[in-house]
Amino acid sequence: MTETNDQGALTDEELEFLHSIFDLAREGATEKLFAFIGQGIPADLTDSKGDTLMILAAYNGHEAIVSGLVERGADVNRLNDKGQGALTCAVFRKNESLTRYLLNNGADPKLGGQNALAVTEMFDLPEFKTIIEEFLSA
């Protein structure tokens, strides 16, 4: 087993465990992920690129994980190092139900450098631009 250094760096085993938590969000392993969160893993756990569990789940279309993270207090507006949030991922992946869910739960479509509204224009997604504009005008 690798020891932590004087600055409190994580051991190889701890890093491997944390990587496995992110994999659960990517893969849609809802029950396993929420069991770990129930044992103290933060709902807003963030990797070295700034991706949260919610961002990874949204990108991969795992709506049950996204909604469960929201219920457990995860921040729907947390951005990664590229200025992307879960809503940006949902729009980019053309997931209408997840886009609407995130908007209805406080996700800001104008937040971040690569925000959801900008993505609708960048990737020519007029139907998602309409969804966002209707939400903003409501």
Buried (B, 14 or more C-beta within 10 A) or exposed (E): EEEEEEEEEEEEEEEEEBEEBBEBBBBBBBEBBBEBBEEEBEBBBBBEEBBBBBBBBBBBBBBEBBBBBBEBEBBBBBBBEEBBBBBBBBBBEEBEEBBBBBBEBEBBBEBBEBBBBBBBEEEEBEEBBEBBEEBEEE
